Amino acid sequence: MIIIPARLASTRFPQKVLTDIGGLPMVVRTAKQVEHLDRVVVAADDESIIKVCKEYGIEAMLTSTTHKSGTDRINECANIAGVDADELIINVQADEPFIEAGVVETLMRRLKKLQSNKEKFIMASCYNAINEDVAKDPNLVKVVHDAQDNAIYFSRSLIPYNQGGGATYFGHIGIYGFDKKSLNEFCNLSDAPIEDIEKLEQLRAIYHGKKISMIKVASTGFGIDTKEDLSRAIEIFL
């Protein structure tokens, strides 16, 4: 199951998820990128998003306006939908209208492998290689991982700090996968101080000693975080 959390009152970019991207509202375009892969549901916090999704034949559910993170929102949606404990859930961000189906499929395969290995906590995400100039953008989240491809840390800052060595930088792609019981476990963890400092919900898992399995992918997609990103996206459809 693919769930797309969609919040109308974005702090940095209000009503971003309904912004037109090449003739389609952003959240709709994102949903259509992946709708052939699995059941897709938009977890919305406002009836206006529900209405727009229905106009385009996209399933949507109304969720609470008080969720701290998109992950908490998709968990409520999964509960409403009655998802089984072992079902795999992919969280695709509403502001990723260029997410490639191949990236989602790669994540699905990793989740199935974690299940077959009988991991107690199943959470995975993706990253790609970026250059230093791109890595300096605080809107692009960076990640470092260990030898087993588990995330060590995520930051908006430039990590690792390059003190004269040949640093390699990895950009986090805003897509997550869980099985339902791990998703529920994540959402019941207490908030992490570093999560609030960086404004990155995935740090909650690391703070509590949970593993996030990372997968390197080749991706040219990008999220819409700023008005400049929006201009870049619109130019693609001109």
SULJOLIN-V238089 format. One record per residue. N is the residue number from 1. RES is the residue in one small letter. PSI is psi as a letter, one per 30 degrees, with the letter a starting at -180 (* if undefined). NEAR is the number of other ideal C-beta (glycine too) atoms within 12 Angstrom. D_FIRST is the distance of its C-alpha to the first C-alpha in Angstrom with 2 decimals. Layout:
n & res & psi & near & d_first
N & RES & PSI & NEAR & D_FIRST
N & RES & PSI & NEAR & D_FIRST
This chain:
n & res & psi & near & d_first
1 & m & k & 36 & 0.00
2 & i & k & 44 & 3.80
3 & i & k & 48 & 6.48
4 & i & j & 50 & 10.02
5 & p & k & 45 & 12.84
6 & a & j & 47 & 15.92
7 & r & k & 36 & 19.32
8 & l & e & 31 & 22.33
9 & a & i & 20 & 25.07
10 & s & k & 27 & 24.54
11 & t & e & 11 & 27.65
12 & r & f & 20 & 28.50
13 & f & i & 24 & 27.39
14 & p & k & 14 & 27.31
15 & q & g & 25 & 25.06
16 & k & e & 33 & 23.73
17 & v & f & 44 & 20.33
18 & l & g & 34 & 22.34
19 & t & k & 32 & 24.72
20 & d & k & 21 & 25.41
21 & i & j & 35 & 24.30
22 & g & h & 21 & 26.00
23 & g & g & 16 & 25.99
24 & l & k & 26 & 22.49
25 & p & k & 36 & 21.45
26 & m & e & 42 & 19.79
27 & v & e & 49 & 16.47
28 & v & e & 37 & 16.44
29 & r & e & 37 & 17.43
30 & t & e & 46 & 14.68
31 & a & e & 43 & 12.02
32 & k & f & 29 & 14.06
33 & q & f & 32 & 14.13
34 & v & g & 39 & 10.58
35 & e & f & 26 & 9.93
36 & h & f & 13 & 11.25
37 & l & e & 25 & 8.81
38 & d & l & 26 & 5.69
39 & r & k & 24 & 5.12
40 & v & k & 38 & 6.22
41 & v & k & 39 & 7.88
42 & v & k & 50 & 10.92
43 & a & j & 47 & 12.23
44 & a & l & 42 & 15.92
45 & d & g & 32 & 19.18
46 & d & k & 28 & 21.41
47 & e & f & 17 & 21.96
48 & s & e & 23 & 23.02
49 & i & e & 40 & 19.54
50 & i & e & 28 & 18.25
51 & k & e & 20 & 21.17
52 & v & e & 30 & 20.68
53 & c & e & 36 & 17.04
54 & k & e & 21 & 18.20
55 & e & f & 16 & 21.08
56 & y & g & 25 & 18.93
57 & g & g & 15 & 16.63
58 & i & k & 35 & 13.58
59 & e & k & 26 & 11.90
60 & a & k & 36 & 12.90
61 & m & k & 34 & 13.76
62 & l & k & 25 & 16.85
63 & t & l & 35 & 16.91
64 & s & l & 22 & 19.99
65 & t & f & 18 & 22.25
66 & t & g & 12 & 23.31
67 & h & k & 23 & 20.43
68 & k & e & 24 & 21.84
69 & s & l & 33 & 18.81
70 & g & e & 38 & 15.49
71 & t & e & 42 & 14.00
72 & d & e & 32 & 15.77
73 & r & e & 39 & 14.42
74 & i & f & 46 & 10.69
75 & n & e & 35 & 11.84
76 & e & e & 30 & 13.69
77 & c & e & 39 & 10.95
78 & a & e & 37 & 8.91
79 & n & e & 25 & 12.41
80 & i & e & 21 & 13.13
81 & a & f & 25 & 10.24
82 & g & h & 13 & 11.58
83 & v & k & 30 & 8.79
84 & d & l & 16 & 10.81
85 & a & e & 19 & 12.34
86 & d & f & 22 & 11.39
87 & e & k & 29 & 7.66
88 & l & k & 37 & 6.36
89 & i & k & 46 & 4.96
90 & i & k & 47 & 6.24
91 & n & j & 49 & 8.82
92 & v & k & 47 & 10.51
93 & q & k & 46 & 13.86
94 & a & f & 50 & 15.11
95 & d & g & 38 & 18.32
96 & e & i & 41 & 17.12
97 & p & f & 39 & 17.89
98 & f & g & 31 & 18.93
99 & i & k & 40 & 15.99
100 & e & k & 26 & 16.29
101 & a & e & 26 & 13.74
102 & g & e & 22 & 15.62
103 & v & e & 35 & 14.96
104 & v & e & 43 & 11.16
105 & e & e & 24 & 11.92
106 & t & e & 31 & 14.50
107 & l & e & 43 & 12.39
108 & m & e & 32 & 10.06
109 & r & e & 23 & 13.48
110 & r & e & 35 & 14.86
111 & l & e & 39 & 12.31
112 & k & e & 22 & 13.06
113 & k & e & 20 & 16.68
114 & l & e & 31 & 16.68
115 & q & e & 27 & 15.43
116 & s & f & 14 & 18.17
117 & n & f & 16 & 20.61
118 & k & h & 11 & 19.88
119 & e & k & 25 & 19.61
120 & k & e & 15 & 19.94
121 & f & k & 28 & 17.99
122 & i & j & 39 & 15.02
123 & m & k & 44 & 14.49
124 & a & l & 46 & 14.75
125 & s & a & 45 & 15.45
126 & c & l & 45 & 17.52
127 & y & l & 37 & 21.03
128 & n & l & 32 & 23.66
129 & a & k & 22 & 27.45
130 & i & l & 28 & 29.32
131 & n & l & 18 & 33.04
132 & e & e & 21 & 35.04
133 & d & e & 11 & 35.60
134 & v & e & 19 & 31.90
135 & a & f & 31 & 31.37
136 & k & f & 19 & 33.93
137 & d & j & 23 & 31.74
138 & p & f & 19 & 30.60
139 & n & f & 26 & 27.70
140 & l & j & 33 & 26.23
141 & v & k & 38 & 25.03
142 & k & l & 38 & 26.49
143 & v & k & 41 & 25.55
144 & v & k & 29 & 27.74
145 & h & l & 28 & 26.63
146 & d & a & 15 & 28.53
147 & a & f & 8 & 29.55
148 & q & g & 14 & 26.46
149 & d & g & 23 & 24.17
150 & n & k & 26 & 23.27
151 & a & k & 34 & 23.67
152 & i & e & 23 & 27.09
153 & y & l & 30 & 26.96
154 & f & k & 37 & 25.51
155 & s & l & 30 & 27.97
156 & r & f & 24 & 28.91
157 & s & l & 22 & 32.29
158 & l & j & 25 & 33.38
159 & i & k & 29 & 32.52
160 & p & l & 22 & 34.15
161 & y & k & 16 & 37.54
162 & n & j & 15 & 39.59
163 & q & h & 8 & 43.04
164 & g & f & 7 & 44.46
165 & g & l & 8 & 42.13
166 & g & i & 9 & 39.84
167 & a & k & 20 & 36.72
168 & t & k & 21 & 33.35
169 & y & k & 29 & 30.74
170 & f & k & 36 & 26.98
171 & g & k & 38 & 24.81
172 & h & k & 41 & 21.50
173 & i & k & 42 & 18.62
174 & g & i & 41 & 16.56
175 & i & k & 52 & 13.15
176 & y & l & 48 & 11.98
177 & g & k & 44 & 9.83
178 & f & l & 45 & 10.25
179 & d & l & 34 & 9.96
180 & k & e & 32 & 10.07
181 & k & e & 26 & 13.84
182 & s & e & 36 & 14.50
183 & l & e & 42 & 12.73
184 & n & e & 27 & 14.97
185 & e & e & 22 & 17.86
186 & f & e & 40 & 17.62
187 & c & f & 32 & 17.83
188 & n & f & 17 & 20.78
189 & l & k & 28 & 22.71
190 & s & l & 14 & 25.72
191 & d & k & 21 & 25.91
192 & a & k & 26 & 27.41
193 & p & e & 12 & 30.49
194 & i & f & 21 & 29.51
195 & e & e & 27 & 26.14
196 & d & e & 16 & 28.26
197 & i & e & 16 & 30.77
198 & e & f & 25 & 28.48
199 & k & h & 24 & 25.91
200 & l & j & 35 & 23.15
201 & e & f & 37 & 20.74
202 & q & f & 43 & 19.83
203 & l & f & 32 & 23.49
204 & r & e & 33 & 22.93
205 & a & e & 40 & 21.39
206 & i & e & 32 & 24.28
207 & y & e & 25 & 26.84
208 & h & g & 23 & 25.90
209 & g & g & 13 & 26.05
210 & k & k & 27 & 22.39
211 & k & k & 28 & 21.46
212 & i & j & 46 & 19.13
213 & s & k & 37 & 18.89
214 & m & k & 39 & 19.62
215 & i & k & 36 & 19.31
216 & k & k & 25 & 21.83
217 & v & l & 29 & 20.78
218 & a & j & 16 & 22.85
219 & s & k & 29 & 21.68
220 & t & g & 17 & 23.74
221 & g & l & 33 & 21.24
222 & f & l & 30 & 22.14
223 & g & l & 35 & 21.10
224 & i & j & 37 & 23.20
225 & d & f & 28 & 24.98
226 & t & l & 21 & 28.44
227 & k & f & 16 & 30.45
228 & e & e & 16 & 31.51
229 & d & e & 28 & 27.95
230 & l & e & 27 & 27.66
231 & s & e & 15 & 30.93
232 & r & e & 21 & 29.81
233 & a & e & 30 & 26.65
234 & i & e & 21 & 28.80
235 & e & f & 12 & 31.29
236 & i & f & 19 & 28.80
237 & f & g & 16 & 28.75
238 & l & * & 10 & 32.51
